[in-house]
Amino acid sequence: MNIFFRTNYFKQMSLYFLELMILQLRTPSWFTEMSED
């Protein structure tokens, strides 16, 4: 695996998780409903 590809992939994943955390902060009720299920 190419190093550039790996860092790029890692960057994409970081952005994805960051978005999830922001969504979680913006809509906590939705998140708690999901986790209770």
N, C-alpha and C positions, 0 to 999 in steps of 0.2 A: 504493500500500500504506500502510495505517495505521501510524503510529509505535508505537502501543500494541501492535498485533498483532506487529510486528517484534520488539520487545523481549521480548514474551511467547514468541515462537517461539525466540528466541535463548536465553532462560532454559531452555526445554524441552530444547534441544539440549545446553546445558551440563550439565544434570542427566543427560542420556543418556550423554554422554561420561564424566562423573564416575563413573557406575555401571559403565561398561565398564572404566575404570581400576581401580576397586575389585575387580571380578570378576577382572581380570587379576592383581592382587596376591594375591587369595585362592586362585586356581587357576592358578599359573604353568605347571604341567605341561600343562594343557589348552591354554593359550595357545601354548606352544611347539610342541605337536603341530599345532595349526592353522596356524601360520606356516610350519612345515616343509613342509606340504602345498602 
